[in-house]
Amino acid sequence: MDAYDEGSDVRHGSDARHGPDAPDRPVPPEERSAAYEERGAALEERGAPAESARPVEPSGPLGAHPLGEPRTGVAALSLRYRIAVALALAVVAVGVCVHLGMTFLHVAPANTVTKAHGKAVDDWIYPEFEQNWKLFAPNPLQQNISIQVRAAIRGPDGSPSTTGWYDLSAEDGRAIDKNLLPSHTQQNELRRAWDFYVATHDGENRPVGLRGSLSESYLRRIMVLRLDRDDAVRAATGGAGVIERVQVRSRTSNVPPPRWSREKVSTTPSYRELPWWKVPQDEAAGGVR
């Protein structure tokens, strides 16, 4: 009975700290521990287990979701879907690392890796990820080059006609303007085709090397496809017609210097006209699609 009274005193004394007469201050941890020890000793004398006097500590890491509260985000997914998300992130990370490594090897000076695996690096980079460093060269590109084309067309009644010049570079520029994700074709197809032709021909438009004829056919096919896409034949003949020949020219003009510069350059455009090319029948009929 004395043990019960002593336990009661400890219990009431412990509870008194949280009663209406308790001072407005937090109870130090050492006082709470001492009270729990006294209460545990009293309960052991009564035959009750001492563990019941201990407070129940929360299990799990700090900040874990309380019992019954729904999870959000990735944690709300099942184990199978969480594994799928982790694998997808791993694949993306590996792809980014491989691309950055290939780009570095492409722009880096020749080394042992590029000598042994140069073809693999080029296959990864060209043509979608080509790096053009002319902007950072000592003499950056300061010219605007536009590619234009016209066609000789045979109408449905057999009458010949010639279209006006179509500025294909200007069309691509309008398609790229205010477009967050312009296509590779709009950005580079004409430029690369023209660079390919100029690199394989001399000033008299004569092919130099074995790739000259290839560059001609490549540029010609692009012109035929673009004229057909722009309905140039229909506009010139008023109906069905056939493209018999095409002619390409480039218009080159210098970029005007800024106002604060004392540099003087001519802004008069210069033209380079190529000879007329006969279009094979299969290309004229849409065989290059």
Backbone as JSON, one array per atom type, in Angstrom:
{
  "sequence": "MDAYDEGSDVRHGSDARHGPDAPDRPVPPEERSAAYEERGAALEERGAPAESARPVEPSGPLGAHPLGEPRTGVAALSLRYRIAVALALAVVAVGVCVHLGMTFLHVAPANTVTKAHGKAVDDWIYPEFEQNWKLFAPNPLQQNISIQVRAAIRGPDGSPSTTGWYDLSAEDGRAIDKNLLPSHTQQNELRRAWDFYVATHDGENRPVGLRGSLSESYLRRIMVLRLDRDDAVRAATGGAGVIERVQVRSRTSNVPPPRWSREKVSTTPSYRELPWWKVPQDEAAGGVR",
  "N": [[0.83, -1.19, 0.0], [2.0, 1.16, 0.76], [3.83, 1.35, -1.26], [2.14, 1.77, -3.37], [1.07, 4.24, -2.67], [3.38, 5.75, -2.83], [3.98, 5.47, -5.51], [1.73, 6.72, -6.47], [2.15, 9.26, -5.56], [4.38, 9.97, -7.06], [3.25, 9.79, -9.58], [1.18, 11.68, -9.45], [2.71, 13.85, -8.84], [4.22, 14.04, -11.14], [2.23, 14.51, -13.0], [1.37, 16.87, -12.08], [3.02, 18.75, -12.98], [2.05, 19.41, -15.43], [-0.39, 20.48, -14.96], [-3.02, 22.9, -14.24], [-1.84, 24.64, -12.44], [0.8, 24.67, -13.06], [3.92, 26.22, -13.85], [4.46, 28.42, -16.65], [6.6, 27.16, -18.45], [8.95, 25.21, -20.3], [9.45, 21.76, -19.49], [12.45, 20.52, -18.34], [14.46, 18.0, -19.95], [15.93, 16.31, -18.2], [14.46, 16.37, -15.81], [12.05, 15.19, -16.61], [13.01, 12.63, -17.21], [13.89, 11.78, -14.71], [11.46, 11.68, -13.33], [10.13, 9.68, -14.77], [11.81, 7.52, -14.15], [11.38, 7.26, -11.4], [8.64, 6.68, -11.41], [8.69, 4.31, -12.84], [10.09, 2.65, -11.05], [8.24, 2.54, -8.97], [6.11, 1.23, -10.22], [7.25, -1.24, -10.73], [7.47, -2.25, -8.15], [4.82, -2.68, -7.66], [4.38, -4.73, -9.37], [3.93, -4.28, -12.01], [5.13, -4.04, -15.4], [8.17, -2.27, -16.01], [8.6, -1.04, -18.43], [6.25, 0.1, -19.26], [6.15, 2.57, -18.19], [7.72, 4.1, -19.65], [7.98, 6.61, -22.19], [6.63, 6.27, -25.47], [8.75, 6.16, -28.15], [8.89, 7.81, -31.26], [8.95, 5.9, -34.24], [11.09, 5.38, -37.11], [12.62, 7.62, -39.54], [13.34, 11.1, -38.9], [10.85, 13.38, -39.79], [9.35, 11.64, -41.3], [6.43, 10.39, -43.02], [3.41, 10.72, -41.21], [1.51, 8.08, -39.73], [-0.94, 6.77, -41.81], [-1.13, 9.04, -43.4], [-1.29, 10.06, -46.79], [1.18, 9.3, -49.3], [3.17, 11.34, -51.55], [4.27, 12.33, -54.85], [7.11, 10.65, -56.27], [7.38, 8.79, -54.27], [4.82, 7.89, -53.88], [4.38, 6.0, -55.78], [4.22, 2.56, -56.78], [6.49, -0.15, -55.92], [7.43, -1.36, -58.28], [7.02, 0.62, -60.27], [8.61, 2.64, -59.24], [11.13, 1.51, -59.56], [11.17, 1.44, -62.35], [11.19, 4.21, -62.94], [13.64, 4.92, -61.8], [15.39, 3.44, -63.45], [14.87, 4.68, -65.91], [15.83, 7.29, -65.43], [18.51, 6.65, -65.03], [19.23, 5.73, -67.59], [18.9, 8.09, -69.08], [20.84, 9.7, -67.86], [23.18, 8.29, -68.5], [23.09, 8.52, -71.3], [23.38, 11.32, -71.62], [25.95, 11.69, -70.57], [27.46, 10.16, -72.4], [26.99, 11.6, -74.76], [28.11, 14.14, -74.15], [30.75, 13.32, -73.8], [31.39, 12.39, -76.41], [31.08, 14.78, -77.86], [33.1, 16.32, -76.71], [35.39, 14.86, -77.5], [35.16, 15.26, -80.21], [35.62, 18.02, -80.64], [38.05, 18.33, -79.47], [41.67, 18.48, -79.71], [43.59, 16.29, -81.9], [44.06, 13.06, -80.6], [45.01, 10.06, -78.78], [42.64, 8.57, -78.4], [40.83, 9.61, -80.32], [42.22, 8.96, -82.62], [42.04, 6.22, -82.62], [39.29, 5.71, -82.45], [38.01, 7.47, -84.14], [36.16, 7.32, -86.3], [33.83, 6.31, -85.08], [33.22, 8.44, -83.38], [32.72, 10.49, -85.27], [30.5, 9.38, -86.59], [28.63, 9.58, -84.57], [28.44, 12.35, -84.15], [27.98, 13.67, -86.66], [25.14, 14.08, -88.89], [23.68, 15.69, -87.2], [24.69, 16.83, -84.79], [26.77, 18.55, -85.35], [29.55, 20.67, -84.72], [30.13, 24.05, -84.99], [32.57, 26.32, -85.03], [33.07, 28.84, -86.02], [32.12, 31.25, -85.11], [33.71, 31.9, -82.95], [36.16, 32.18, -84.03], [39.26, 33.81, -85.05], [38.67, 35.4, -87.3], [35.59, 35.79, -87.66], [32.64, 34.55, -89.42], [31.3, 36.87, -91.61], [29.32, 37.31, -93.45], [26.23, 37.18, -95.2], [24.69, 34.54, -96.73], [22.54, 33.51, -99.15], [20.52, 31.03, -100.71], [19.18, 30.6, -103.86], [16.74, 29.61, -106.35], [15.52, 28.73, -109.59], [13.25, 27.44, -112.07], [12.84, 25.66, -115.15], [9.95, 24.87, -116.75], [7.72, 22.5, -118.16], [4.55, 22.79, -119.34], [1.16, 21.38, -119.04], [0.15, 21.39, -121.63], [2.43, 21.25, -123.09], [3.79, 23.6, -123.43], [6.64, 25.65, -122.78], [7.98, 27.26, -119.84], [9.4, 29.61, -117.53], [10.14, 29.91, -114.15], [10.19, 32.48, -111.59], [12.87, 33.65, -109.42], [13.27, 31.79, -106.5], [13.74, 32.41, -103.16], [15.11, 30.35, -101.18], [16.56, 30.25, -98.78], [15.58, 32.47, -97.41], [12.98, 31.59, -96.96], [13.46, 29.47, -95.18], [14.54, 30.97, -93.1], [12.31, 32.45, -92.24], [10.77, 30.36, -91.3], [12.28, 29.52, -89.14], [12.34, 31.74, -87.48], [11.18, 32.86, -84.38], [10.64, 30.3, -83.63], [10.87, 27.84, -81.31], [11.89, 25.29, -81.48], [13.33, 24.68, -84.07], [13.68, 22.72, -87.07], [16.32, 20.46, -88.04], [16.62, 20.37, -90.8], [15.62, 22.85, -91.68], [17.53, 24.54, -90.58], [20.11, 23.74, -91.48], [20.24, 22.3, -93.93], [20.29, 23.55, -96.56], [22.54, 25.21, -96.26], [24.63, 23.37, -95.71], [24.53, 21.83, -98.06], [25.22, 23.71, -100.02], [27.8, 24.48, -99.13], [29.05, 22.03, -99.47], [28.96, 21.8, -102.25], [30.51, 24.04, -103.09], [32.99, 23.38, -102.0], [33.77, 21.29, -103.58], [34.07, 22.21, -106.14], [35.56, 24.38, -108.58], [36.24, 27.91, -109.27], [35.07, 28.17, -111.76], [32.95, 26.54, -111.75], [33.57, 23.9, -112.21], [33.88, 20.45, -111.5], [35.94, 19.26, -108.82], [37.82, 16.64, -108.04], [36.51, 13.42, -106.96], [34.04, 13.73, -105.74], [32.56, 15.7, -106.87], [30.42, 15.33, -108.78], [28.65, 14.05, -107.1], [28.0, 16.07, -105.24], [26.67, 17.85, -106.93], [24.37, 16.39, -107.77], [23.19, 16.04, -105.27], [22.6, 18.7, -104.43], [20.91, 19.43, -106.56], [18.72, 17.7, -106.24], [17.67, 18.56, -103.82], [16.77, 21.09, -104.58], [14.73, 20.44, -106.44], [12.9, 19.06, -104.82], [12.21, 21.1, -103.02], [11.03, 23.02, -104.73], [8.83, 21.57, -105.62], [7.51, 21.22, -103.2], [6.85, 23.83, -102.58], [4.91, 24.31, -104.43], [5.65, 25.42, -106.87], [5.52, 24.63, -109.54], [2.78, 24.36, -110.01], [2.01, 26.99, -109.59], [3.26, 28.26, -111.72], [2.25, 27.09, -114.04], [-0.43, 26.87, -113.66], [-1.61, 24.49, -113.22], [-1.08, 20.96, -113.55], [2.29, 20.09, -114.18], [5.72, 19.66, -115.37], [8.98, 19.63, -114.09], [11.73, 20.49, -115.92], [14.37, 21.56, -116.0], [16.68, 23.03, -113.68], [18.09, 25.91, -112.09], [20.58, 27.19, -110.03], [21.58, 29.73, -107.75], [23.71, 31.79, -105.73], [23.41, 34.37, -103.33], [25.38, 36.75, -101.98], [26.13, 38.87, -99.34], [27.77, 41.37, -97.45], [27.86, 41.63, -93.9], [26.69, 44.51, -92.32], [28.9, 46.7, -90.55], [28.97, 47.5, -87.0], [27.61, 50.59, -85.59], [29.48, 51.99, -84.07], [31.86, 51.22, -85.13], [34.69, 51.89, -87.23], [35.1, 50.6, -89.54], [34.8, 50.08, -93.02], [32.73, 48.62, -95.3], [31.5, 47.08, -98.29], [28.1, 46.86, -99.03], [26.83, 45.91, -101.19], [25.26, 43.3, -102.86], [26.64, 40.21, -104.15], [26.5, 37.83, -106.8], [26.47, 34.35, -107.61], [25.99, 32.39, -110.2], [24.97, 29.19, -111.15], [25.3, 26.75, -113.82], [22.52, 25.67, -115.91], [20.82, 22.8, -114.86], [19.84, 19.67, -116.05], [16.94, 17.94, -115.18], [16.54, 14.64, -114.19], [14.11, 12.2, -115.36], [12.91, 10.58, -113.41], [13.34, 12.03, -111.06], [11.97, 14.41, -111.64], [9.39, 13.46, -111.66], [8.91, 13.0, -109.04], [10.47, 10.99, -107.92], [12.43, 11.13, -105.97], [11.48, 11.26, -103.46]],
  "CA": [[0.0, 0.0, 0.0], [2.91, 2.31, 0.78], [4.41, 1.47, -2.61], [1.13, 2.37, -4.25], [1.0, 5.68, -2.37], [4.57, 6.4, -3.34], [3.81, 5.57, -6.95], [0.7, 7.72, -6.72], [2.76, 10.59, -5.4], [5.21, 10.23, -8.23], [2.39, 10.02, -10.73], [0.51, 12.97, -9.3], [3.73, 14.89, -8.94], [4.6, 14.2, -12.55], [1.12, 15.14, -13.73], [1.16, 18.23, -11.58], [3.82, 19.68, -13.78], [1.29, 19.79, -16.61], [-1.7, 20.92, -14.53], [-3.32, 24.33, -14.41], [-1.0, 25.47, -11.58], [2.21, 24.56, -13.46], [4.45, 27.45, -14.45], [4.55, 28.41, -18.1], [7.96, 26.94, -18.91], [9.13, 23.82, -20.72], [10.05, 20.88, -18.49], [13.74, 20.02, -18.83], [14.46, 16.53, -20.17], [16.42, 15.54, -17.05], [13.37, 16.23, -14.83], [11.12, 14.17, -17.1], [13.64, 11.31, -17.06], [13.87, 11.4, -13.29], [10.08, 11.32, -12.97], [9.85, 8.37, -15.35], [12.54, 6.5, -13.4], [10.67, 7.05, -10.12], [7.38, 6.01, -11.65], [8.98, 2.94, -13.2], [10.42, 1.89, -9.84], [7.0, 2.31, -8.22], [5.3, 0.24, -10.91], [7.88, -2.54, -10.55], [7.1, -2.75, -6.82], [3.43, -3.15, -7.72], [4.31, -5.9, -10.23], [3.71, -3.89, -13.41], [6.4, -3.91, -16.12], [8.71, -0.91, -15.97], [8.6, -0.43, -19.76], [5.02, 0.85, -19.49], [6.3, 3.94, -17.72], [8.54, 4.85, -20.61], [7.22, 7.14, -23.33], [6.84, 5.57, -26.73], [9.5, 7.0, -29.07], [8.42, 7.62, -32.64], [9.82, 5.08, -35.07], [11.33, 5.89, -38.45], [13.44, 8.83, -39.61], [12.7, 12.37, -38.61], [10.18, 13.95, -40.94], [8.63, 10.64, -42.07], [5.01, 10.63, -43.09], [2.66, 10.12, -40.12], [0.74, 6.89, -40.06], [-2.22, 7.06, -42.44], [-1.06, 10.17, -44.32], [-0.92, 9.55, -48.11], [2.46, 9.74, -49.85], [3.08, 12.12, -52.77], [5.44, 12.27, -55.73], [7.61, 9.31, -56.64], [7.16, 7.88, -53.15], [3.47, 7.34, -53.94], [4.34, 4.93, -56.76], [4.54, 1.22, -56.29], [7.91, -0.5, -56.06], [7.72, -1.64, -59.68], [7.12, 1.88, -61.02], [9.79, 3.37, -58.76], [12.28, 0.91, -60.23], [11.15, 1.9, -63.74], [11.63, 5.61, -62.96], [15.09, 4.93, -61.54], [16.08, 2.96, -64.65], [14.77, 5.72, -66.95], [16.77, 8.36, -65.08], [19.86, 6.15, -65.25], [19.47, 5.72, -69.03], [19.08, 9.48, -69.51], [22.14, 10.17, -67.37], [24.23, 7.65, -69.31], [23.06, 9.13, -72.63], [23.96, 12.67, -71.54], [27.4, 11.55, -70.39], [28.05, 9.7, -73.67], [26.95, 12.71, -75.73], [29.11, 15.13, -73.76], [32.07, 12.77, -74.1], [31.6, 12.4, -77.86], [31.27, 16.17, -78.29], [34.44, 16.74, -76.28], [36.38, 14.23, -78.38], [35.04, 15.83, -81.55], [36.22, 19.36, -80.71], [39.39, 18.32, -78.88], [42.75, 18.18, -80.66], [43.81, 14.87, -82.18], [44.68, 12.34, -79.49], [45.02, 8.61, -78.96], [41.28, 8.05, -78.49], [40.24, 9.97, -81.61], [42.9, 8.22, -83.68], [41.58, 4.83, -82.61], [37.83, 5.63, -82.56], [37.54, 8.69, -84.81], [34.97, 7.05, -87.11], [32.67, 6.21, -84.19], [32.9, 9.8, -82.93], [32.11, 11.2, -86.39], [29.17, 8.82, -86.82], [27.74, 10.09, -83.52], [28.28, 13.8, -84.25], [27.42, 14.12, -87.95], [25.16, 15.53, -89.15], [22.79, 16.45, -86.31], [25.36, 17.51, -83.68], [28.01, 19.18, -85.82], [29.98, 21.86, -83.99], [30.68, 25.07, -85.87], [33.25, 27.28, -84.15], [33.45, 30.05, -86.75], [31.76, 32.43, -84.32], [34.79, 32.2, -82.01], [37.44, 32.22, -84.74], [39.82, 35.18, -85.14], [37.92, 36.11, -88.34], [34.28, 35.11, -87.75], [31.9, 34.71, -90.65], [30.66, 38.18, -91.64], [28.55, 37.4, -94.68], [24.95, 36.5, -95.32], [24.63, 33.81, -98.0], [21.22, 32.91, -99.38], [20.48, 30.15, -101.88], [17.98, 30.84, -104.65], [16.57, 28.64, -107.43], [14.42, 28.89, -110.53], [13.06, 26.2, -112.83], [12.22, 25.64, -116.47], [8.83, 23.94, -116.59], [6.88, 22.18, -119.32], [3.18, 22.74, -118.9], [0.36, 20.23, -119.5], [-0.03, 21.45, -123.08], [3.73, 21.19, -123.72], [4.41, 24.92, -123.55], [7.68, 25.86, -121.77], [7.96, 28.5, -119.08], [10.45, 29.7, -116.52], [9.67, 30.55, -112.92], [11.07, 33.48, -111.01], [13.82, 33.15, -108.42], [12.74, 31.49, -105.17], [14.78, 32.55, -102.12], [14.86, 29.26, -100.24], [17.14, 30.59, -97.48], [14.64, 33.37, -96.74], [11.86, 30.77, -96.47], [13.92, 28.78, -93.98], [14.68, 31.96, -92.03], [10.98, 32.75, -91.7], [10.31, 29.19, -90.54], [13.05, 29.43, -87.9], [12.06, 32.9, -86.64], [10.23, 32.67, -83.29], [10.39, 28.86, -83.46], [11.74, 27.38, -80.23], [12.5, 24.01, -81.86], [13.41, 24.54, -85.53], [14.21, 21.43, -87.5], [17.69, 20.44, -88.59], [16.52, 20.67, -92.22], [15.47, 24.3, -91.84], [18.72, 25.25, -90.15], [21.41, 23.35, -92.04], [20.24, 21.54, -95.17], [20.77, 24.37, -97.67], [23.91, 25.67, -95.99], [25.57, 22.27, -95.88], [24.55, 21.43, -99.46], [25.99, 24.7, -100.76], [29.2, 24.34, -98.72], [29.53, 20.8, -100.11], [29.18, 22.08, -103.67], [31.63, 24.98, -103.25], [34.23, 22.71, -101.64], [34.12, 20.29, -104.6], [34.08, 22.84, -107.46], [36.4, 25.56, -108.65], [35.53, 29.14, -109.58], [34.36, 28.03, -113.03], [31.91, 25.52, -111.51], [34.02, 22.59, -112.67], [34.1, 19.57, -110.34], [37.3, 18.97, -108.4], [37.79, 15.4, -107.29], [35.46, 12.43, -107.26], [32.78, 14.05, -105.08], [31.91, 16.81, -107.56], [29.12, 14.92, -109.32], [27.77, 13.75, -105.97], [27.5, 17.33, -104.68], [25.72, 18.4, -107.89], [23.1, 15.66, -107.68], [22.6, 16.3, -103.95], [22.02, 20.04, -104.47], [19.8, 19.44, -107.52], [17.56, 17.01, -105.67], [17.08, 19.44, -102.81], [16.05, 22.15, -105.29], [13.51, 19.87, -107.02], [11.97, 18.79, -103.73], [11.71, 22.36, -102.46], [10.11, 23.62, -105.7], [7.59, 20.81, -105.6], [6.83, 21.49, -101.93], [6.32, 25.19, -102.64], [3.93, 24.36, -105.51], [6.13, 26.33, -107.91], [5.03, 24.15, -110.83], [1.36, 24.71, -110.11], [1.89, 28.44, -109.7], [3.75, 28.72, -113.02], [1.47, 26.53, -115.14], [-1.86, 26.88, -113.37], [-2.08, 23.11, -113.09], [-0.01, 19.97, -113.53], [3.43, 20.37, -115.05], [6.91, 18.88, -115.1], [10.22, 20.4, -114.03], [12.72, 19.96, -116.84], [15.7, 22.02, -115.64], [16.76, 23.95, -112.54], [19.3, 26.71, -111.99], [20.82, 27.64, -108.65], [22.53, 30.83, -107.58], [23.89, 32.26, -104.35], [23.45, 35.82, -103.12], [26.28, 36.99, -100.85], [26.23, 40.27, -98.93], [28.51, 41.57, -96.21], [27.1, 42.12, -92.75], [27.14, 45.87, -92.03], [29.58, 46.83, -89.26], [28.2, 48.3, -86.01], [27.71, 52.04, -85.74], [30.68, 52.52, -83.43], [33.06, 50.77, -85.84], [35.17, 52.71, -88.35], [35.3, 49.73, -90.69], [33.97, 50.37, -94.18], [32.55, 47.46, -96.17], [30.46, 47.22, -99.3], [26.89, 46.07, -98.77], [26.25, 45.49, -102.48], [25.33, 41.82, -102.95], [27.26, 39.57, -105.31], [25.79, 36.61, -107.17], [27.18, 33.28, -108.31], [24.99, 31.57, -110.89], [25.44, 27.91, -111.67], [24.66, 26.43, -115.1], [21.26, 24.94, -115.84], [20.95, 21.35, -114.72], [18.69, 18.91, -116.51], [16.38, 17.09, -114.12], [16.14, 13.31, -114.69], [12.66, 12.0, -115.38], [12.43, 10.03, -112.14], [13.32, 13.12, -110.08], [10.91, 15.33, -112.0], [8.12, 12.84, -111.32], [8.82, 12.77, -107.6], [11.13, 9.75, -107.54], [13.41, 11.32, -104.91], [10.81, 11.45, -102.17]],
  "C": [[0.86, 1.23, 0.0], [3.52, 2.5, -0.59], [3.42, 2.12, -3.55], [1.02, 3.85, -4.01], [2.2, 6.4, -2.92], [4.48, 6.55, -4.86], [2.78, 6.61, -7.31], [1.28, 9.1, -6.59], [3.61, 10.94, -6.6], [4.36, 10.57, -9.43], [1.73, 11.38, -10.64], [1.51, 14.1, -9.38], [4.14, 15.13, -10.38], [3.51, 14.9, -13.32], [0.93, 16.57, -13.3], [1.96, 19.23, -12.38], [3.03, 20.19, -14.97], [-0.11, 20.26, -16.23], [-1.88, 22.41, -14.67], [-2.42, 25.2, -13.56], [0.45, 25.42, -11.98], [2.68, 25.86, -14.08], [4.56, 27.29, -15.96], [6.0, 28.33, -18.54], [8.08, 25.5, -19.34], [9.84, 23.01, -19.65], [11.35, 20.35, -19.04], [13.71, 18.51, -19.0], [14.94, 15.74, -18.97], [15.35, 15.36, -15.98], [12.37, 15.18, -15.29], [11.7, 12.77, -16.93], [13.62, 10.85, -15.62], [12.48, 10.97, -12.85], [9.72, 9.95, -13.52], [10.57, 7.26, -14.61], [11.82, 6.2, -12.09], [9.37, 6.29, -10.34], [7.6, 4.56, -12.04], [9.32, 2.09, -12.0], [9.16, 1.57, -9.04], [6.15, 1.23, -8.89], [5.91, -1.15, -10.8], [7.54, -3.12, -9.2], [5.67, -3.27, -6.8], [3.29, -4.39, -8.61], [4.04, -5.57, -11.67], [5.05, -3.78, -14.11], [6.84, -2.46, -16.18], [8.63, -0.23, -17.32], [7.36, 0.4, -19.99], [5.13, 2.28, -19.03], [7.09, 4.79, -18.7], [7.66, 5.43, -21.72], [7.57, 6.38, -24.59], [7.52, 6.53, -27.71], [8.98, 6.77, -30.49], [9.44, 6.82, -33.45], [9.99, 5.72, -36.44], [12.14, 7.16, -38.41], [12.64, 10.08, -39.32], [12.07, 12.92, -39.88], [9.44, 12.93, -41.79], [7.15, 10.94, -42.04], [4.32, 10.0, -41.89], [1.83, 8.95, -40.64], [-0.61, 7.3, -40.64], [-2.19, 8.22, -43.4], [-0.6, 9.68, -45.69], [0.41, 10.12, -48.58], [2.22, 10.49, -51.15], [4.35, 11.94, -53.59], [5.81, 10.85, -56.07], [7.37, 8.31, -55.52], [5.77, 7.25, -53.17], [3.36, 6.19, -54.93], [4.65, 3.59, -56.11], [6.01, 0.93, -56.55], [8.29, -0.73, -57.52], [7.9, -0.36, -60.48], [8.29, 2.72, -60.53], [11.07, 2.82, -59.39], [12.35, 1.37, -61.69], [11.61, 3.35, -63.86], [13.13, 5.71, -62.74], [15.88, 4.47, -62.76], [16.04, 4.0, -65.76], [15.74, 6.86, -66.68], [18.21, 7.91, -65.32], [20.2, 6.13, -66.75], [19.71, 7.13, -69.56], [20.45, 10.01, -69.08], [23.28, 9.58, -68.18], [24.28, 8.27, -70.71], [23.67, 10.52, -72.65], [25.47, 12.6, -71.4], [28.09, 11.11, -71.68], [28.09, 10.84, -74.68], [27.99, 13.77, -75.41], [30.52, 14.62, -74.06], [32.37, 12.76, -75.59], [31.83, 13.81, -78.37], [32.65, 16.67, -77.9], [35.51, 16.15, -77.18], [36.34, 14.83, -79.78], [35.75, 17.17, -81.67], [37.63, 19.39, -80.14], [40.44, 18.07, -79.97], [42.93, 16.67, -80.83], [44.55, 14.21, -81.03], [44.56, 10.85, -79.75], [43.62, 8.05, -79.15], [40.67, 8.36, -79.85], [40.93, 9.27, -82.76], [42.39, 6.79, -83.77], [40.08, 4.71, -82.89], [37.26, 6.86, -83.25], [36.29, 8.47, -85.63], [33.72, 6.95, -86.25], [32.25, 7.59, -83.69], [32.21, 10.58, -84.04], [30.7, 10.68, -86.68], [28.17, 9.32, -85.79], [27.44, 11.58, -83.75], [27.56, 14.22, -85.52], [26.14, 13.38, -88.28], [24.42, 16.36, -88.12], [23.53, 17.29, -85.28], [26.68, 18.15, -84.09], [28.29, 20.46, -85.04], [30.65, 22.83, -84.95], [31.26, 26.18, -85.01], [33.66, 28.55, -84.87], [33.13, 31.31, -85.96], [32.9, 32.85, -83.42], [36.15, 32.26, -82.7], [37.97, 33.64, -84.76], [39.09, 36.03, -86.18], [36.55, 35.43, -88.5], [33.59, 35.43, -89.07], [31.1, 36.01, -90.62], [29.87, 38.38, -92.92], [27.23, 36.66, -94.53], [24.88, 35.87, -96.71], [23.26, 33.17, -98.11], [21.25, 32.14, -100.69], [19.13, 30.34, -102.56], [17.94, 29.87, -105.83], [15.42, 29.07, -108.33], [14.37, 27.65, -111.4], [12.46, 26.48, -114.19], [11.18, 24.52, -116.47], [8.13, 23.74, -117.92], [5.46, 21.97, -118.83], [2.42, 21.54, -119.44], [0.18, 20.21, -121.01], [1.29, 21.43, -123.83], [4.43, 22.52, -123.84], [5.45, 25.11, -122.45], [7.5, 27.2, -121.06], [9.05, 28.44, -118.02], [9.91, 30.45, -115.32], [10.62, 31.68, -112.54], [12.01, 32.84, -110.0], [13.1, 32.97, -107.09], [13.89, 31.56, -104.17], [14.49, 31.5, -101.04], [15.42, 29.56, -98.86], [16.21, 31.54, -96.7], [13.44, 32.6, -96.21], [12.25, 30.03, -95.2], [14.06, 29.75, -92.81], [13.34, 32.32, -91.42], [10.43, 31.58, -90.89], [11.02, 29.07, -89.2], [12.69, 30.56, -86.93], [10.93, 32.6, -85.67], [9.81, 31.2, -83.12], [11.37, 28.33, -82.43], [12.47, 26.1, -80.62], [12.52, 23.88, -83.38], [14.06, 23.23, -85.92], [15.62, 21.58, -88.02], [17.67, 20.78, -90.08], [16.43, 22.17, -92.45], [16.77, 25.03, -91.52], [19.94, 24.97, -91.03], [21.38, 22.73, -93.43], [20.81, 22.36, -96.33], [22.21, 24.79, -97.47], [24.92, 24.56, -96.22], [25.66, 21.83, -97.34], [25.38, 22.42, -100.29], [27.48, 24.63, -100.4], [29.83, 23.1, -99.38], [29.85, 21.06, -101.58], [30.4, 22.98, -103.86], [32.96, 24.29, -102.96], [34.68, 21.72, -102.7], [34.11, 20.86, -106.0], [35.0, 24.06, -107.42], [35.57, 26.79, -109.0], [34.76, 29.11, -110.87], [33.28, 26.95, -112.95], [32.27, 24.17, -112.12], [34.32, 21.71, -111.47], [35.57, 19.3, -110.1], [37.25, 17.7, -107.55], [36.59, 14.55, -107.64], [34.11, 12.8, -106.67], [32.03, 15.19, -105.77], [30.54, 16.46, -108.08], [28.13, 14.6, -108.2], [27.19, 15.03, -105.39], [26.48, 17.98, -105.61], [24.36, 17.72, -107.77], [22.41, 15.91, -106.35], [21.92, 17.67, -103.94], [20.82, 20.1, -105.41], [18.56, 18.79, -106.94], [16.89, 17.85, -104.6], [16.25, 20.53, -103.49], [14.72, 21.64, -105.84], [12.47, 19.62, -105.92], [11.38, 20.08, -103.17], [10.75, 23.05, -103.43], [8.78, 22.89, -105.71], [6.81, 21.08, -104.32], [6.2, 22.88, -101.93], [5.28, 25.38, -103.73], [4.34, 25.36, -106.59], [5.61, 25.93, -109.28], [3.58, 24.55, -111.03], [1.17, 26.22, -110.28], [2.28, 28.94, -111.08], [2.86, 28.26, -114.16], [-0.03, 26.58, -114.91], [-2.43, 25.49, -113.23], [-0.9, 22.18, -113.04], [1.06, 20.34, -114.54], [4.62, 19.54, -114.62], [8.11, 19.81, -115.09], [11.24, 19.73, -114.94], [14.14, 20.33, -116.46], [15.59, 22.94, -114.42], [18.09, 24.7, -112.62], [19.4, 27.26, -110.59], [21.78, 28.81, -108.68], [22.61, 31.17, -106.1], [23.96, 33.78, -104.35], [24.24, 36.09, -101.85], [26.36, 38.48, -100.58], [26.95, 40.35, -97.6], [27.59, 42.08, -95.1], [27.58, 43.53, -92.42], [27.82, 45.94, -90.67], [28.72, 47.63, -88.28], [28.47, 49.78, -86.16], [29.0, 52.6, -85.15], [31.96, 52.12, -84.15], [33.4, 51.73, -86.98], [35.4, 51.88, -89.61], [34.32, 50.06, -91.8], [33.92, 49.13, -95.07], [31.44, 47.75, -97.17], [29.28, 46.31, -98.97], [26.2, 45.66, -100.07], [26.35, 43.98, -102.62], [26.01, 41.37, -104.23], [26.57, 38.23, -105.54], [26.74, 35.63, -107.84], [26.13, 32.35, -108.9], [25.63, 30.3, -111.42], [24.75, 27.63, -113.0], [23.34, 25.69, -114.88], [21.55, 23.44, -115.75], [19.67, 20.68, -115.22], [18.23, 17.95, -115.41], [15.99, 15.75, -114.71], [14.64, 13.08, -114.53], [12.14, 11.47, -114.05], [12.38, 11.08, -111.06], [12.18, 14.08, -110.38], [9.55, 14.79, -111.63], [7.98, 12.54, -109.84], [9.51, 11.51, -107.14], [12.13, 9.89, -106.4], [12.75, 11.49, -103.55], [11.29, 10.41, -101.17]]
}
